[in-house]
Amino acid sequence: MSSAHNAVNGPDTSGRAGGLPKIVAASLIGTTIEWYDYFLYGSAAALVFGRVFFPEADPLTGTLLSFLTYAIGFAARPIGAVVFGHYGDRLGRKKLLVISLLMMGLSTALIGCVPGYDTMGVAAPLLLTTLRLVQGFALGGEWGGAVLLVSEHGDAKRRGFWASWPQGGAPAGNLLAVGVLSLMTTVLSDDAFNSWGWRVPFLLSAVLVVIGLWIRLSVDESPLFKEALVKAERRKAEQRAEQLPFVAVVRNHWRDVLVAMGARMAENISYYVITAFVLAYCVEHLKIDKQTSLNAVLIGSAVQFCLIPLFGALSDRIGRKPVYLVGAVGVGLWSWAFFALLDTKSFPALVLAVTVGLIFHSAMYAPQAAFFSELFATRMRYTGASIGAQLSSVAAGAPAPLIATALLGSYGNSVPISVYVGLAALITVIAVVASRETRGRDLASIEPGGSAGQAARDHRTAASA
């Protein structure tokens, strides 16, 4: 890249890509552990928490109450996004990622130690809910930092591919969580699993956190953040006040926050219906055994993990918007076939339903990291991307299993749930169509409230570099 370009847009980060695989590996392993902790709760809520913490309710109501504690954790995610985003934009991505991993791992391990309702009474679900809130707070800061650490190390041409790898932490974490639960249900009787076996995967989190910390502490801070920090210190020396990241995002990037929120509606709702609610639907409604249901999610998650980098690379070639739109439209239409296949109670049909649903989800989730990173300026990127992603989780992912379970209880069939997913897909399509294409943007040159014209100039610059 030319020196003229460097003079205008700052140092070229693509030359640092030699160490990028290490950064990607560290982000992927860290996000896998965090999502393992988070999804473990969702799977346990579908399978066992109703019996352990709400034993006086009937099975469907117990599951509904379990999903309520599951949903409450989402309320803390936007708070975590603001707090972690603020300090991540001021102090650096790496420091905050270490803190989020510690908080998530310790709260998850403690969940494995919470006595059941029979021992503590109402204090048991209250303690469970408190630890769930800590999980949500930690995850609210995890996602933005992990994807930005990769996005800001790489170059524009392959950002979609590299930034999609931390996204693979979600299916990898779900795969690990469901796999451990599946193993426990295989080797233990139902009584043993409901009594103590479900606790083992939560306690395992303490070991995983040690591994994750060792890896995360070995990586470097984002070079773009270091450069932005130098500029900020220069402005401070010149006594030019810098806005708080949250205030700057609200003032300069509020449209981008709305785009991110809308883009996540179908992605978030569909994922929790396909991977969390599906367990309750199969086990409680269709009376399919736990092992069969878990195995279907395992297979689908394995396929998704392999596909996410491919969709990320595709977004580098044809753009973030086309790939994202295929996923949104696809998941909206597939929701009708999804439940029809589940209702057959055939294992191959279950695998097909979950796998195809997760393929369409991957088309949204893979380009999301690069897409959201390319919307915000560096000194407010952690805050902006995190807020946009996590505010939508309160309206989308948090109530998704809860709403799906309530609709099933009220109507006795899946039609209203398919309508629910379809409406979410429509919102996402509108948001993505209304957004600008961001592929090829130079992250170092993005200004607060950058225009579509700037996006086009960035794309031309990246294409000619």
C-alpha positions as CSV (number, residue, x, y, z in Angstrom):
1,M,0.0,0.0,0.0
2,S,1.3,3.4,-0.9
3,S,2.9,5.8,1.6
4,A,0.3,8.4,0.4
5,H,-2.4,6.2,1.7
6,N,-0.6,5.7,5.0
7,A,-0.2,9.4,5.4
8,V,-4.0,10.0,5.0
9,N,-5.5,6.9,6.7
10,G,-2.8,5.9,9.2
11,P,-0.5,2.9,9.3
12,D,-1.4,-0.1,7.3
13,T,-2.7,-2.9,9.5
14,S,-2.7,-5.5,6.8
15,G,1.1,-6.0,7.2
16,R,0.4,-7.2,10.7
17,A,-1.7,-10.1,9.5
18,G,1.2,-12.5,10.0
19,G,0.2,-12.7,13.7
20,L,-3.5,-12.7,12.9
21,P,-4.0,-16.5,13.2
22,K,-2.8,-16.3,16.8
23,I,-5.2,-13.5,17.5
24,V,-8.1,-15.4,15.8
25,A,-7.3,-18.5,17.8
26,A,-7.3,-16.6,21.1
27,S,-10.6,-14.9,20.3
28,L,-12.2,-18.1,19.1
29,I,-11.2,-20.1,22.2
30,G,-12.2,-17.3,24.5
31,T,-15.6,-16.8,22.9
32,T,-16.1,-20.6,22.8
33,I,-15.6,-20.8,26.6
34,E,-17.9,-17.8,27.2
35,W,-20.7,-19.2,24.9
36,Y,-20.3,-22.7,26.5
37,D,-21.1,-21.1,29.8
38,Y,-24.0,-19.1,28.5
39,F,-25.6,-21.9,26.3
40,L,-25.1,-24.5,29.1
41,Y,-27.6,-22.5,31.1
42,G,-30.1,-22.5,28.2
43,S,-29.9,-26.2,27.6
44,A,-30.1,-27.0,31.3
45,A,-33.1,-24.6,31.6
46,A,-34.9,-26.7,28.9
47,L,-34.0,-30.1,30.3
48,V,-33.6,-30.0,34.1
49,F,-34.0,-26.6,35.8
50,G,-37.8,-26.9,35.9
51,R,-37.6,-30.0,38.0
52,V,-34.7,-28.8,40.2
53,F,-35.7,-25.2,40.9
54,F,-39.5,-25.2,40.2
55,P,-40.6,-28.8,41.2
56,E,-44.1,-27.7,42.4
57,A,-45.1,-26.6,38.9
58,D,-46.3,-28.8,36.1
59,P,-43.6,-29.7,33.5
60,L,-44.5,-27.0,30.9
61,T,-44.9,-24.3,33.6
62,G,-41.7,-25.4,35.2
63,T,-39.9,-25.0,31.8
64,L,-41.6,-21.6,31.3
65,L,-40.3,-20.4,34.7
66,S,-36.8,-21.8,33.8
67,F,-36.8,-19.9,30.6
68,L,-37.9,-16.8,32.5
69,T,-34.7,-17.0,34.6
70,Y,-32.8,-17.6,31.3
71,A,-34.4,-14.4,29.8
72,I,-33.5,-12.3,32.8
73,G,-29.8,-12.7,32.1
74,F,-30.3,-10.9,28.8
75,A,-31.4,-7.7,30.7
76,A,-27.8,-7.3,32.0
77,R,-26.3,-7.6,28.6
78,P,-26.8,-4.0,27.5
79,I,-25.5,-2.8,30.8
80,G,-22.4,-5.0,30.3
81,A,-22.2,-3.6,26.7
82,V,-22.1,0.0,28.0
83,V,-19.7,-0.6,30.9
84,F,-17.3,-2.9,29.0
85,G,-17.6,-0.7,25.9
86,H,-16.7,2.4,27.8
87,Y,-13.6,1.0,29.3
88,G,-12.8,-1.0,26.3
89,D,-12.7,2.2,24.2
90,R,-10.7,4.0,26.8
91,L,-8.3,1.3,28.2
92,G,-8.2,-1.3,25.4
93,R,-9.9,-4.4,24.2
94,K,-7.6,-7.0,25.7
95,K,-8.0,-6.0,29.4
96,L,-11.7,-6.0,29.3
97,L,-11.8,-9.4,27.6
98,V,-9.9,-10.9,30.4
99,I,-12.3,-9.5,33.0
100,S,-15.4,-10.7,31.1
101,L,-13.9,-14.2,30.8
102,L,-13.3,-14.3,34.6
103,M,-16.7,-13.1,35.5
104,M,-18.5,-15.6,33.1
105,G,-16.4,-18.6,34.2
106,L,-16.8,-18.0,38.0
107,S,-20.5,-17.3,37.8
108,T,-21.0,-20.5,35.7
109,A,-19.0,-22.6,38.1
110,L,-21.1,-21.3,41.1
111,I,-24.3,-22.2,39.3
112,G,-23.2,-25.8,39.6
113,C,-23.0,-25.3,43.4
114,V,-26.5,-23.8,43.9
115,P,-28.7,-26.1,46.0
116,G,-32.1,-27.1,44.6
117,Y,-35.6,-25.9,45.7
118,D,-35.9,-28.8,48.0
119,T,-32.9,-27.6,50.0
120,M,-33.2,-23.8,49.9
121,G,-36.7,-23.1,48.9
122,V,-37.4,-19.9,47.0
123,A,-33.8,-18.7,47.7
124,A,-32.5,-21.3,45.2
125,P,-34.1,-19.8,42.1
126,L,-33.3,-16.3,43.3
127,L,-29.6,-17.2,43.7
128,L,-29.7,-18.9,40.3
129,T,-31.2,-15.8,38.7
130,T,-28.5,-13.6,40.3
131,L,-25.7,-15.6,38.8
132,R,-27.5,-15.6,35.5
133,L,-27.4,-11.8,35.6
134,V,-23.7,-11.9,36.1
135,Q,-23.4,-14.1,33.1
136,G,-25.4,-11.7,31.0
137,F,-23.3,-8.7,32.2
138,A,-20.1,-10.5,31.2
139,L,-21.3,-11.6,27.8
140,G,-22.5,-8.1,27.1
141,G,-18.9,-7.0,27.1
142,E,-17.4,-10.2,25.5
143,W,-18.8,-10.1,22.0
144,G,-17.8,-6.6,21.0
145,G,-14.2,-7.0,22.3
146,A,-13.6,-10.4,20.8
147,V,-14.7,-9.5,17.2
148,L,-13.0,-6.0,17.3
149,L,-9.7,-7.5,18.4
150,V,-9.7,-9.6,15.2
151,S,-11.3,-6.9,13.0
152,E,-8.8,-4.3,14.0
153,H,-5.8,-6.5,13.4
154,G,-6.6,-7.6,9.9
155,D,-7.0,-5.9,6.5
156,A,-10.2,-4.8,4.8
157,K,-10.0,-7.4,1.9
158,R,-10.4,-10.5,4.2
159,R,-12.0,-8.9,7.3
160,G,-15.3,-10.8,6.8
161,F,-13.4,-14.1,6.8
162,W,-11.1,-13.4,9.8
163,A,-13.8,-11.6,11.9
164,S,-16.2,-14.5,11.4
165,W,-14.0,-16.9,13.4
166,P,-14.9,-15.5,16.8
167,Q,-18.5,-15.9,15.7
168,G,-17.7,-19.6,15.4
169,G,-17.4,-19.5,19.2
170,A,-21.2,-19.6,19.5
171,P,-21.8,-22.9,17.7
172,A,-18.5,-24.3,19.2
173,G,-19.6,-23.3,22.7
174,N,-23.1,-24.7,22.1
175,L,-21.5,-27.9,20.7
176,L,-19.4,-28.2,23.8
177,A,-22.2,-27.5,26.2
178,V,-24.7,-29.8,24.5
179,G,-22.0,-32.5,24.0
180,V,-21.1,-32.5,27.7
181,L,-24.8,-32.6,28.7
182,S,-25.4,-35.4,26.1
183,L,-22.5,-37.4,27.6
184,M,-24.0,-37.0,31.1
185,T,-27.4,-38.2,30.0
186,T,-25.8,-41.2,28.3
187,V,-23.8,-42.4,31.3
188,L,-26.3,-41.5,34.1
189,S,-29.8,-42.5,34.8
190,D,-32.5,-39.7,34.7
191,D,-32.6,-39.6,38.5
192,A,-28.8,-39.3,38.8
193,F,-28.7,-36.6,36.1
194,N,-31.5,-34.6,37.7
195,S,-29.9,-35.0,41.1
196,W,-26.3,-34.1,40.5
197,G,-25.2,-35.0,37.0
198,W,-26.3,-31.7,35.5
199,R,-23.9,-29.8,37.9
200,V,-20.7,-31.4,36.4
201,P,-20.7,-29.4,33.1
202,F,-21.1,-26.1,35.1
203,L,-18.2,-27.0,37.5
204,L,-16.1,-27.8,34.4
205,S,-16.2,-24.1,33.5
206,A,-13.6,-23.4,36.2
207,V,-11.1,-25.5,34.3
208,L,-11.9,-23.9,30.9
209,V,-11.5,-20.4,32.3
210,V,-7.9,-21.2,33.3
211,I,-7.2,-22.3,29.8
212,G,-8.9,-19.3,28.3
213,L,-7.0,-16.8,30.5
214,W,-3.7,-18.4,29.6
215,I,-4.4,-17.9,25.9
216,R,-6.0,-14.5,26.1
217,L,-3.1,-13.0,28.1
218,S,-0.7,-14.0,25.4
219,V,-2.1,-11.8,22.6
220,D,-1.4,-8.1,21.8
221,E,-3.7,-5.2,22.0
222,S,-5.4,-4.0,18.8
223,P,-3.0,-1.9,16.7
224,L,-5.8,0.4,15.6
225,F,-6.8,1.1,19.2
226,K,-3.1,1.9,20.1
227,E,-3.0,4.4,17.2
228,A,-6.4,5.9,18.3
229,L,-5.1,6.1,21.9
230,V,-2.0,8.1,20.8
231,K,-4.3,10.6,19.0
232,A,-6.5,10.8,22.0
233,E,-3.6,11.6,24.2
234,R,-2.5,14.3,21.8
235,R,-5.9,15.9,21.9
236,K,-5.8,15.7,25.7
237,A,-2.4,17.5,25.7
238,E,-4.0,20.2,23.5
239,Q,-6.8,20.4,26.1
240,R,-9.4,19.3,23.6
241,A,-12.1,17.4,25.5
242,E,-13.1,14.0,24.2
243,Q,-16.7,12.9,24.4
244,L,-17.6,9.8,26.5
245,P,-18.0,6.8,24.1
246,F,-21.6,6.3,25.0
247,V,-22.5,9.9,24.4
248,A,-20.5,9.9,21.1
249,V,-22.3,6.8,19.9
250,V,-25.8,8.3,20.7
251,R,-24.9,11.6,19.1
252,N,-23.0,10.4,16.0
253,H,-24.0,6.8,15.3
254,W,-27.6,6.4,16.5
255,R,-28.7,5.2,13.0
256,D,-26.0,2.6,13.0
257,V,-27.1,1.4,16.4
258,L,-30.7,1.0,15.0
259,V,-29.4,-0.9,12.0
260,A,-27.4,-3.3,14.2
261,M,-30.5,-3.8,16.5
262,G,-32.8,-4.6,13.5
263,A,-30.2,-6.8,11.9
264,R,-30.0,-9.0,15.0
265,M,-33.7,-9.6,15.4
266,A,-34.1,-12.6,13.1
267,E,-30.5,-13.8,13.9
268,N,-31.1,-13.8,17.7
269,I,-34.7,-15.1,17.8
270,S,-34.1,-17.9,15.3
271,Y,-31.0,-19.1,17.1
272,Y,-32.6,-19.5,20.5
273,V,-35.7,-21.1,19.0
274,I,-33.5,-23.6,17.0
275,T,-31.0,-24.5,19.7
276,A,-32.8,-23.9,23.1
277,F,-36.5,-24.0,22.7
278,V,-36.2,-27.0,20.4
279,L,-35.1,-29.1,23.3
280,A,-38.2,-28.2,25.4
281,Y,-40.4,-28.7,22.3
282,C,-39.1,-32.1,21.6
283,V,-38.8,-33.4,25.1
284,E,-41.9,-31.9,26.7
285,H,-44.3,-31.5,23.8
286,L,-43.3,-34.4,21.4
287,K,-42.1,-36.7,24.2
288,I,-38.8,-37.4,22.4
289,D,-36.0,-38.5,24.7
290,K,-33.3,-36.0,25.8
291,Q,-30.5,-37.9,24.0
292,T,-32.1,-37.8,20.6
293,S,-32.9,-34.1,20.9
294,L,-29.4,-33.2,22.1
295,N,-27.8,-35.2,19.3
296,A,-29.8,-33.3,16.7
297,V,-28.5,-30.0,18.1
298,L,-25.0,-31.4,18.3
299,I,-24.9,-32.3,14.6
300,G,-26.4,-29.0,13.5
301,S,-23.9,-27.0,15.6
302,A,-21.0,-28.9,14.1
303,V,-22.1,-28.1,10.6
304,Q,-22.6,-24.4,11.5
305,F,-19.1,-24.2,13.0
306,C,-17.7,-25.3,9.6
307,L,-19.9,-23.0,7.6
308,I,-19.4,-19.7,9.4
309,P,-15.9,-18.9,8.0
310,L,-17.2,-19.8,4.5
311,F,-20.1,-17.3,4.8
312,G,-17.6,-14.8,6.2
313,A,-15.4,-15.2,3.2
314,L,-18.4,-15.0,0.8
315,S,-19.3,-11.6,2.4
316,D,-15.8,-10.4,1.4
317,R,-16.5,-11.2,-2.2
318,I,-20.1,-10.1,-2.7
319,G,-20.8,-7.9,0.3
320,R,-22.2,-8.1,3.8
321,K,-25.8,-7.2,2.8
322,P,-26.5,-9.9,0.2
323,V,-25.2,-12.7,2.5
324,Y,-27.1,-11.4,5.5
325,L,-30.3,-11.0,3.5
326,V,-30.2,-14.7,2.3
327,G,-30.0,-15.8,5.9
328,A,-32.8,-13.5,7.1
329,V,-35.2,-14.5,4.3
330,G,-34.2,-18.2,4.6
331,V,-34.8,-18.5,8.3
332,G,-38.2,-16.8,8.0
333,L,-39.3,-19.3,5.4
334,W,-37.7,-22.3,7.0
335,S,-39.5,-21.8,10.3
336,W,-42.6,-23.4,8.8
337,A,-40.7,-26.5,7.6
338,F,-38.7,-26.6,10.8
339,F,-41.6,-27.5,13.1
340,A,-43.2,-29.8,10.5
341,L,-40.1,-31.8,10.4
342,L,-39.8,-31.9,14.2
343,D,-43.4,-33.2,14.4
344,T,-42.5,-36.3,12.5
345,K,-40.4,-37.4,15.5
346,S,-37.9,-38.9,13.1
347,F,-34.3,-38.4,14.1
348,P,-33.1,-37.7,10.5
349,A,-35.9,-35.1,10.2
350,L,-34.9,-33.5,13.5
351,V,-31.3,-33.3,12.2
352,L,-32.4,-31.8,8.9
353,A,-34.6,-29.2,10.7
354,V,-31.9,-28.0,13.0
355,T,-29.1,-28.1,10.5
356,V,-30.8,-26.2,7.7
357,G,-32.1,-23.6,10.3
358,L,-28.5,-23.1,11.5
359,I,-27.2,-22.8,7.9
360,F,-29.5,-19.9,7.3
361,H,-28.5,-18.5,10.7
362,S,-24.8,-18.7,9.8
363,A,-25.4,-16.5,6.7
364,M,-26.5,-13.8,9.1
365,Y,-24.1,-14.5,12.0
366,A,-20.9,-14.9,9.9
367,P,-20.7,-11.4,8.3
368,Q,-22.2,-9.7,11.4
369,A,-18.8,-9.2,13.2
370,A,-17.3,-7.3,10.2
371,F,-20.5,-5.6,9.3
372,F,-21.0,-4.1,12.8
373,S,-17.3,-3.2,13.2
374,E,-17.4,-1.3,10.0
375,L,-20.2,1.0,11.2
376,F,-18.4,2.7,14.0
377,A,-15.3,4.9,14.5
378,T,-12.4,3.4,16.5
379,R,-12.7,5.3,19.8
380,M,-16.4,4.4,20.0
381,R,-16.4,1.1,18.2
382,Y,-16.4,-1.2,21.2
383,T,-19.3,0.8,22.7
384,G,-21.3,1.2,19.5
385,A,-21.0,-2.4,18.3
386,S,-21.7,-3.8,21.7
387,I,-24.8,-1.6,22.4
388,G,-26.3,-2.3,19.0
389,A,-25.8,-6.0,19.4
390,Q,-26.9,-6.3,23.1
391,L,-29.9,-4.0,23.1
392,S,-31.5,-6.2,20.5
393,S,-30.8,-9.2,22.6
394,V,-33.2,-7.9,25.2
395,A,-36.0,-7.7,22.7
396,A,-35.0,-10.7,20.6
397,G,-33.0,-13.5,22.2
398,A,-34.1,-13.0,25.8
399,P,-37.8,-13.6,25.4
400,A,-37.5,-16.0,22.4
401,P,-37.7,-19.3,24.2
402,L,-40.2,-17.8,26.7
403,I,-42.5,-16.5,24.0
404,A,-42.2,-19.7,22.0
405,T,-43.1,-21.8,25.1
406,A,-46.0,-19.5,26.0
407,L,-47.4,-19.6,22.4
408,L,-47.1,-23.4,22.4
409,G,-48.9,-23.5,25.8
410,S,-51.7,-21.2,24.6
411,Y,-52.3,-22.6,21.1
412,G,-51.0,-26.2,21.4
413,N,-49.2,-26.0,18.0
414,S,-46.3,-24.4,16.3
415,V,-48.0,-22.1,13.8
416,P,-47.8,-19.0,16.0
417,I,-44.1,-19.7,16.7
418,S,-43.4,-19.8,12.9
419,V,-45.3,-16.5,12.5
420,Y,-43.2,-15.0,15.3
421,V,-39.9,-16.0,13.6
422,G,-41.2,-14.8,10.3
423,L,-42.0,-11.3,11.7
424,A,-38.5,-11.1,13.1
425,A,-37.1,-12.0,9.7
426,L,-39.1,-9.2,8.2
427,I,-37.7,-6.6,10.6
428,T,-34.2,-7.8,9.8
429,V,-34.7,-7.6,6.1
430,I,-36.0,-4.0,6.4
431,A,-33.0,-3.0,8.6
432,V,-30.4,-4.5,6.3
433,V,-31.9,-3.1,3.1
434,A,-31.9,0.3,4.8
435,S,-28.3,0.1,5.7
436,R,-25.3,0.9,3.6
437,E,-22.8,-1.7,2.3
438,T,-19.7,-1.6,4.5
439,R,-17.5,-4.2,2.7
440,G,-14.0,-2.8,2.2
441,R,-14.1,0.1,4.6
442,D,-10.8,1.3,6.1
443,L,-11.5,1.1,9.9
444,A,-8.8,3.6,10.6
445,S,-10.5,6.3,8.5
446,I,-14.1,5.9,9.7
447,E,-15.2,9.2,11.2
448,P,-18.1,9.6,13.7
449,G,-21.3,9.5,11.7
450,G,-19.5,8.5,8.5
451,S,-21.6,8.9,5.4
452,A,-22.5,6.4,2.7
453,G,-20.2,8.3,0.4
454,Q,-17.3,7.7,2.7
455,A,-18.2,4.0,2.7
456,A,-18.0,4.0,-1.1
457,R,-14.6,5.8,-1.0
458,D,-13.3,3.3,1.5
459,H,-14.5,0.4,-0.7
460,R,-12.7,1.9,-3.8
461,T,-9.6,2.4,-1.7
462,A,-9.6,-1.2,-0.5
463,A,-10.2,-2.6,-4.0
464,S,-7.3,-0.7,-5.5
465,A,-4.8,-1.4,-2.6
